[in-house]
Amino acid sequence: MATPNYGYEKRQKELAKKKKKEEKLKEKAQRKAGEGGPEGQDDAPEQASQDTPAT
């Protein structure tokens, strides 16, 4: 029977962890970048409705 290649298994685990971490950081950056845009757009219609005089 062949002996297990523990070094290969360890390397695969390390690569999986690294990939998961990178994906998590990428998603975090996208969320952070996306927060500024929609908030600014939501404020604009409110200001426009306040500027119109009520008759």
PDB file of N, CA, C and O in Angstrom:
ATOM      1  N   MET A   1       0.851  -1.178   0.000  1.00  0.00           N
ATOM      2  CA  MET A   1       0.000   0.000   0.000  1.00  0.00           C
ATOM      3  C   MET A   1       0.902   1.247   0.000  1.00  0.00           C
ATOM      4  O   MET A   1       1.943   1.282   0.656  1.00  0.00           O
ATOM      5  N   ALA A   2       0.469   2.261  -0.752  1.00  0.00           N
ATOM      6  CA  ALA A   2       1.240   3.497  -0.862  1.00  0.00           C
ATOM      7  C   ALA A   2       1.066   4.347   0.401  1.00  0.00           C
ATOM      8  O   ALA A   2       0.032   4.301   1.068  1.00  0.00           O
ATOM      9  N   THR A   3       2.088   5.106   0.699  1.00  0.00           N
ATOM     10  CA  THR A   3       2.014   5.969   1.881  1.00  0.00           C
ATOM     11  C   THR A   3       1.306   7.278   1.520  1.00  0.00           C
ATOM     12  O   THR A   3       1.445   7.760   0.396  1.00  0.00           O
ATOM     13  N   PRO A   4       0.559   7.852   2.447  1.00  0.00           N
ATOM     14  CA  PRO A   4      -0.132   9.107   2.167  1.00  0.00           C
ATOM     15  C   PRO A   4       0.857  10.257   1.974  1.00  0.00           C
ATOM     16  O   PRO A   4       1.889  10.324   2.641  1.00  0.00           O
ATOM     17  N   ASN A   5       0.532  11.133   1.077  1.00  0.00           N
ATOM     18  CA  ASN A   5       1.380  12.287   0.804  1.00  0.00           C
ATOM     19  C   ASN A   5       0.823  13.472   1.604  1.00  0.00           C
ATOM     20  O   ASN A   5       0.023  14.260   1.099  1.00  0.00           O
ATOM     21  N   TYR A   6       1.259  13.575   2.839  1.00  0.00           N
ATOM     22  CA  TYR A   6       0.745  14.609   3.728  1.00  0.00           C
ATOM     23  C   TYR A   6       1.139  16.009   3.266  1.00  0.00           C
ATOM     24  O   TYR A   6       0.386  16.961   3.466  1.00  0.00           O
ATOM     25  N   GLY A   7       2.287  16.137   2.663  1.00  0.00           N
ATOM     26  CA  GLY A   7       2.735  17.438   2.161  1.00  0.00           C
ATOM     27  C   GLY A   7       1.786  17.972   1.099  1.00  0.00           C
ATOM     28  O   GLY A   7       1.473  19.162   1.090  1.00  0.00           O
ATOM     29  N   TYR A   8       1.327  17.105   0.207  1.00  0.00           N
ATOM     30  CA  TYR A   8       0.395  17.506  -0.847  1.00  0.00           C
ATOM     31  C   TYR A   8      -0.932  17.940  -0.241  1.00  0.00           C
ATOM     32  O   TYR A   8      -1.498  18.962  -0.631  1.00  0.00           O
ATOM     33  N   GLU A   9      -1.429  17.154   0.719  1.00  0.00           N
ATOM     34  CA  GLU A   9      -2.697  17.487   1.373  1.00  0.00           C
ATOM     35  C   GLU A   9      -2.608  18.827   2.086  1.00  0.00           C
ATOM     36  O   GLU A   9      -3.531  19.638   2.019  1.00  0.00           O
ATOM     37  N   LYS A  10      -1.491  19.056   2.770  1.00  0.00           N
ATOM     38  CA  LYS A  10      -1.296  20.318   3.487  1.00  0.00           C
ATOM     39  C   LYS A  10      -1.287  21.484   2.509  1.00  0.00           C
ATOM     40  O   LYS A  10      -1.910  22.516   2.758  1.00  0.00           O
ATOM     41  N   ARG A  11      -0.584  21.320   1.403  1.00  0.00           N
ATOM     42  CA  ARG A  11      -0.505  22.388   0.403  1.00  0.00           C
ATOM     43  C   ARG A  11      -1.880  22.709  -0.166  1.00  0.00           C
ATOM     44  O   ARG A  11      -2.211  23.876  -0.375  1.00  0.00           O
ATOM     45  N   GLN A  12      -2.677  21.683  -0.416  1.00  0.00           N
ATOM     46  CA  GLN A  12      -4.026  21.902  -0.946  1.00  0.00           C
ATOM     47  C   GLN A  12      -4.888  22.665   0.056  1.00  0.00           C
ATOM     48  O   GLN A  12      -5.656  23.548  -0.328  1.00  0.00           O
ATOM     49  N   LYS A  13      -4.762  22.327   1.334  1.00  0.00           N
ATOM     50  CA  LYS A  13      -5.512  23.041   2.372  1.00  0.00           C
ATOM     51  C   LYS A  13      -5.089  24.505   2.429  1.00  0.00           C
ATOM     52  O   LYS A  13      -5.928  25.399   2.539  1.00  0.00           O
ATOM     53  N   GLU A  14      -3.765  24.743   2.353  1.00  0.00           N
ATOM     54  CA  GLU A  14      -3.249  26.107   2.397  1.00  0.00           C
ATOM     55  C   GLU A  14      -3.759  26.922   1.209  1.00  0.00           C
ATOM     56  O   GLU A  14      -4.142  28.082   1.365  1.00  0.00           O
ATOM     57  N   LEU A  15      -3.762  26.310   0.019  1.00  0.00           N
ATOM     58  CA  LEU A  15      -4.245  27.003  -1.174  1.00  0.00           C
ATOM     59  C   LEU A  15      -5.735  27.322  -1.064  1.00  0.00           C
ATOM     60  O   LEU A  15      -6.179  28.394  -1.477  1.00  0.00           O
ATOM     61  N   ALA A  16      -6.500  26.392  -0.507  1.00  0.00           N
ATOM     62  CA  ALA A  16      -7.935  26.617  -0.324  1.00  0.00           C
ATOM     63  C   ALA A  16      -8.185  27.763   0.657  1.00  0.00           C
ATOM     64  O   ALA A  16      -9.057  28.601   0.432  1.00  0.00           O
ATOM     65  N   LYS A  17      -7.414  27.792   1.747  1.00  0.00           N
ATOM     66  CA  LYS A  17      -7.552  28.869   2.728  1.00  0.00           C
ATOM     67  C   LYS A  17      -7.215  30.217   2.098  1.00  0.00           C
ATOM     68  O   LYS A  17      -7.923  31.205   2.296  1.00  0.00           O
ATOM     69  N   LYS A  18      -6.126  30.240   1.337  1.00  0.00           N
ATOM     70  CA  LYS A  18      -5.680  31.476   0.708  1.00  0.00           C
ATOM     71  C   LYS A  18      -6.736  31.992  -0.275  1.00  0.00           C
ATOM     72  O   LYS A  18      -7.032  33.187  -0.311  1.00  0.00           O
ATOM     73  N   LYS A  19      -7.291  31.091  -1.059  1.00  0.00           N
ATOM     74  CA  LYS A  19      -8.304  31.468  -2.038  1.00  0.00           C
ATOM     75  C   LYS A  19      -9.548  32.015  -1.333  1.00  0.00           C
ATOM     76  O   LYS A  19     -10.114  33.026  -1.751  1.00  0.00           O
ATOM     77  N   LYS A  20      -9.959  31.347  -0.278  1.00  0.00           N
ATOM     78  CA  LYS A  20     -11.141  31.786   0.469  1.00  0.00           C
ATOM     79  C   LYS A  20     -10.920  33.164   1.082  1.00  0.00           C
ATOM     80  O   LYS A  20     -11.816  34.008   1.066  1.00  0.00           O
ATOM     81  N   LYS A  21      -9.725  33.386   1.621  1.00  0.00           N
ATOM     82  CA  LYS A  21      -9.396  34.667   2.241  1.00  0.00           C
ATOM     83  C   LYS A  21      -9.414  35.784   1.203  1.00  0.00           C
ATOM     84  O   LYS A  21      -9.942  36.866   1.456  1.00  0.00           O
ATOM     85  N   GLU A  22      -8.833  35.517   0.033  1.00  0.00           N
ATOM     86  CA  GLU A  22      -8.810  36.518  -1.035  1.00  0.00           C
ATOM     87  C   GLU A  22     -10.215  36.855  -1.505  1.00  0.00           C
ATOM     88  O   GLU A  22     -10.523  38.023  -1.744  1.00  0.00           O
ATOM     89  N   GLU A  23     -11.070  35.850  -1.639  1.00  0.00           N
ATOM     90  CA  GLU A  23     -12.447  36.088  -2.052  1.00  0.00           C
ATOM     91  C   GLU A  23     -13.183  36.929  -1.020  1.00  0.00           C
ATOM     92  O   GLU A  23     -13.955  37.822  -1.370  1.00  0.00           O
ATOM     93  N   LYS A  24     -12.942  36.644   0.235  1.00  0.00           N
ATOM     94  CA  LYS A  24     -13.585  37.385   1.316  1.00  0.00           C
ATOM     95  C   LYS A  24     -13.158  38.852   1.291  1.00  0.00           C
ATOM     96  O   LYS A  24     -13.994  39.745   1.431  1.00  0.00           O
ATOM     97  N   LEU A  25     -11.854  39.103   1.113  1.00  0.00           N
ATOM     98  CA  LEU A  25     -11.364  40.475   1.038  1.00  0.00           C
ATOM     99  C   LEU A  25     -11.934  41.204  -0.174  1.00  0.00           C
ATOM    100  O   LEU A  25     -12.257  42.390  -0.099  1.00  0.00           O
ATOM    101  N   LYS A  26     -12.055  40.490  -1.286  1.00  0.00           N
ATOM    102  CA  LYS A  26     -12.600  41.086  -2.505  1.00  0.00           C
ATOM    103  C   LYS A  26     -14.059  41.483  -2.302  1.00  0.00           C
ATOM    104  O   LYS A  26     -14.467  42.577  -2.693  1.00  0.00           O
ATOM    105  N   GLU A  27     -14.846  40.597  -1.691  1.00  0.00           N
ATOM    106  CA  GLU A  27     -16.248  40.901  -1.415  1.00  0.00           C
ATOM    107  C   GLU A  27     -16.369  42.079  -0.454  1.00  0.00           C
ATOM    108  O   GLU A  27     -17.240  42.933  -0.617  1.00  0.00           O
ATOM    109  N   LYS A  28     -15.497  42.122   0.541  1.00  0.00           N
ATOM    110  CA  LYS A  28     -15.516  43.218   1.512  1.00  0.00           C
ATOM    111  C   LYS A  28     -15.233  44.543   0.816  1.00  0.00           C
ATOM    112  O   LYS A  28     -15.881  45.549   1.104  1.00  0.00           O
ATOM    113  N   ALA A  29     -14.267  44.545  -0.098  1.00  0.00           N
ATOM    114  CA  ALA A  29     -13.931  45.759  -0.835  1.00  0.00           C
ATOM    115  C   ALA A  29     -15.095  46.194  -1.721  1.00  0.00           C
ATOM    116  O   ALA A  29     -15.365  47.389  -1.845  1.00  0.00           O
ATOM    117  N   GLN A  30     -15.779  45.244  -2.331  1.00  0.00           N
ATOM    118  CA  GLN A  30     -16.925  45.571  -3.176  1.00  0.00           C
ATOM    119  C   GLN A  30     -18.061  46.167  -2.351  1.00  0.00           C
ATOM    120  O   GLN A  30     -18.708  47.124  -2.776  1.00  0.00           O
ATOM    121  N   ARG A  31     -18.304  45.594  -1.165  1.00  0.00           N
ATOM    122  CA  ARG A  31     -19.354  46.129  -0.294  1.00  0.00           C
ATOM    123  C   ARG A  31     -19.017  47.548   0.135  1.00  0.00           C
ATOM    124  O   ARG A  31     -19.881  48.425   0.146  1.00  0.00           O
ATOM    125  N   LYS A  32     -17.748  47.769   0.490  1.00  0.00           N
ATOM    126  CA  LYS A  32     -17.320  49.088   0.945  1.00  0.00           C
ATOM    127  C   LYS A  32     -17.459  50.102  -0.184  1.00  0.00           C
ATOM    128  O   LYS A  32     -17.913  51.222   0.051  1.00  0.00           O
ATOM    129  N   ALA A  33     -17.083  49.737  -1.388  1.00  0.00           N
ATOM    130  CA  ALA A  33     -17.177  50.627  -2.536  1.00  0.00           C
ATOM    131  C   ALA A  33     -18.638  50.876  -2.904  1.00  0.00           C
ATOM    132  O   ALA A  33     -18.977  51.969  -3.359  1.00  0.00           O
ATOM    133  N   GLY A  34     -19.489  49.904  -2.721  1.00  0.00           N
ATOM    134  CA  GLY A  34     -20.899  50.025  -3.078  1.00  0.00           C
ATOM    135  C   GLY A  34     -21.709  50.839  -2.091  1.00  0.00           C
ATOM    136  O   GLY A  34     -22.781  51.327  -2.447  1.00  0.00           O
ATOM    137  N   GLU A  35     -21.238  51.004  -0.866  1.00  0.00           N
ATOM    138  CA  GLU A  35     -22.007  51.728   0.143  1.00  0.00           C
ATOM    139  C   GLU A  35     -22.132  53.212  -0.179  1.00  0.00           C
ATOM    140  O   GLU A  35     -23.193  53.793   0.051  1.00  0.00           O
ATOM    141  N   GLY A  36     -21.103  53.835  -0.695  1.00  0.00           N
ATOM    142  CA  GLY A  36     -21.120  55.271  -0.940  1.00  0.00           C
ATOM    143  C   GLY A  36     -22.078  55.676  -2.045  1.00  0.00           C
ATOM    144  O   GLY A  36     -22.721  56.720  -1.934  1.00  0.00           O
ATOM    145  N   GLY A  37     -22.196  54.896  -3.100  1.00  0.00           N
ATOM    146  CA  GLY A  37     -23.021  55.264  -4.243  1.00  0.00           C
ATOM    147  C   GLY A  37     -24.510  55.331  -3.958  1.00  0.00           C
ATOM    148  O   GLY A  37     -25.110  56.385  -4.170  1.00  0.00           O
ATOM    149  N   PRO A  38     -25.130  54.272  -3.495  1.00  0.00           N
ATOM    150  CA  PRO A  38     -26.580  54.286  -3.293  1.00  0.00           C
ATOM    151  C   PRO A  38     -27.039  55.305  -2.253  1.00  0.00           C
ATOM    152  O   PRO A  38     -28.126  55.864  -2.400  1.00  0.00           O
ATOM    153  N   GLU A  39     -26.267  55.563  -1.225  1.00  0.00           N
ATOM    154  CA  GLU A  39     -26.680  56.524  -0.211  1.00  0.00           C
ATOM    155  C   GLU A  39     -26.767  57.924  -0.804  1.00  0.00           C
ATOM    156  O   GLU A  39     -27.708  58.665  -0.522  1.00  0.00           O
ATOM    157  N   GLY A  40     -25.800  58.278  -1.611  1.00  0.00           N
ATOM    158  CA  GLY A  40     -25.804  59.596  -2.241  1.00  0.00           C
ATOM    159  C   GLY A  40     -26.976  59.751  -3.195  1.00  0.00           C
ATOM    160  O   GLY A  40     -27.542  60.838  -3.306  1.00  0.00           O
ATOM    161  N   GLN A  41     -27.344  58.687  -3.881  1.00  0.00           N
ATOM    162  CA  GLN A  41     -28.457  58.737  -4.813  1.00  0.00           C
ATOM    163  C   GLN A  41     -29.783  58.851  -4.078  1.00  0.00           C
ATOM    164  O   GLN A  41     -30.704  59.495  -4.579  1.00  0.00           O
ATOM    165  N   ASP A  42     -29.902  58.253  -2.924  1.00  0.00           N
ATOM    166  CA  ASP A  42     -31.145  58.316  -2.160  1.00  0.00           C
ATOM    167  C   ASP A  42     -31.395  59.718  -1.628  1.00  0.00           C
ATOM    168  O   ASP A  42     -32.548  60.134  -1.512  1.00  0.00           O
ATOM    169  N   ASP A  43     -30.332  60.459  -1.300  1.00  0.00           N
ATOM    170  CA  ASP A  43     -30.488  61.794  -0.741  1.00  0.00           C
ATOM    171  C   ASP A  43     -30.968  62.801  -1.792  1.00  0.00           C
ATOM    172  O   ASP A  43     -31.698  63.736  -1.462  1.00  0.00           O
ATOM    173  N   ALA A  44     -30.572  62.622  -3.025  1.00  0.00           N
ATOM    174  CA  ALA A  44     -30.896  63.591  -4.064  1.00  0.00           C
ATOM    175  C   ALA A  44     -32.405  63.777  -4.268  1.00  0.00           C
ATOM    176  O   ALA A  44     -32.842  64.928  -4.313  1.00  0.00           O
ATOM    177  N   PRO A  45     -33.226  62.742  -4.392  1.00  0.00           N
ATOM    178  CA  PRO A  45     -34.662  62.953  -4.581  1.00  0.00           C
ATOM    179  C   PRO A  45     -35.323  63.660  -3.394  1.00  0.00           C
ATOM    180  O   PRO A  45     -36.257  64.439  -3.589  1.00  0.00           O
ATOM    181  N   GLU A  46     -34.867  63.408  -2.196  1.00  0.00           N
ATOM    182  CA  GLU A  46     -35.440  64.067  -1.038  1.00  0.00           C
ATOM    183  C   GLU A  46     -35.192  65.564  -1.089  1.00  0.00           C
ATOM    184  O   GLU A  46     -36.082  66.355  -0.777  1.00  0.00           O
ATOM    185  N   GLN A  47     -33.987  65.955  -1.481  1.00  0.00           N
ATOM    186  CA  GLN A  47     -33.651  67.361  -1.561  1.00  0.00           C
ATOM    187  C   GLN A  47     -34.466  68.043  -2.667  1.00  0.00           C
ATOM    188  O   GLN A  47     -34.882  69.191  -2.515  1.00  0.00           O
ATOM    189  N   ALA A  48     -34.687  67.346  -3.757  1.00  0.00           N
ATOM    190  CA  ALA A  48     -35.446  67.915  -4.859  1.00  0.00           C
ATOM    191  C   ALA A  48     -36.895  68.140  -4.436  1.00  0.00           C
ATOM    192  O   ALA A  48     -37.489  69.153  -4.805  1.00  0.00           O
ATOM    193  N   SER A  49     -37.470  67.229  -3.678  1.00  0.00           N
ATOM    194  CA  SER A  49     -38.852  67.392  -3.251  1.00  0.00           C
ATOM    195  C   SER A  49     -38.985  68.511  -2.233  1.00  0.00           C
ATOM    196  O   SER A  49     -40.041  69.140  -2.157  1.00  0.00           O
ATOM    197  N   GLN A  50     -37.951  68.780  -1.447  1.00  0.00           N
ATOM    198  CA  GLN A  50     -37.988  69.857  -0.475  1.00  0.00           C
ATOM    199  C   GLN A  50     -37.837  71.223  -1.157  1.00  0.00           C
ATOM    200  O   GLN A  50     -38.334  72.227  -0.647  1.00  0.00           O
ATOM    201  N   ASP A  51     -37.157  71.264  -2.300  1.00  0.00           N
ATOM    202  CA  ASP A  51     -36.929  72.515  -2.989  1.00  0.00           C
ATOM    203  C   ASP A  51     -38.184  73.027  -3.703  1.00  0.00           C
ATOM    204  O   ASP A  51     -38.292  74.230  -3.945  1.00  0.00           O
ATOM    205  N   THR A  52     -39.117  72.170  -4.041  1.00  0.00           N
ATOM    206  CA  THR A  52     -40.315  72.600  -4.754  1.00  0.00           C
ATOM    207  C   THR A  52     -41.270  73.273  -3.776  1.00  0.00           C
ATOM    208  O   THR A  52     -41.537  72.734  -2.702  1.00  0.00           O
ATOM    209  N   PRO A  53     -41.787  74.443  -4.137  1.00  0.00           N
ATOM    210  CA  PRO A  53     -42.704  75.150  -3.228  1.00  0.00           C
ATOM    211  C   PRO A  53     -44.076  74.461  -3.171  1.00  0.00           C
ATOM    212  O   PRO A  53     -44.567  73.954  -4.179  1.00  0.00           O
ATOM    213  N   ALA A  54     -44.669  74.451  -2.009  1.00  0.00           N
ATOM    214  CA  ALA A  54     -46.002  73.872  -1.836  1.00  0.00           C
ATOM    215  C   ALA A  54     -47.034  74.962  -2.087  1.00  0.00           C
ATOM    216  O   ALA A  54     -46.949  76.045  -1.509  1.00  0.00           O
ATOM    217  N   THR A  55     -48.013  74.677  -2.949  1.00  0.00           N
ATOM    218  CA  THR A  55     -49.042  75.676  -3.247  1.00  0.00           C
ATOM    219  C   THR A  55     -50.386  75.263  -2.745  1.00  0.00           C
ATOM    220  O   THR A  55     -51.361  75.995  -2.916  1.00  0.00           O
TER     221      THR A  55
END
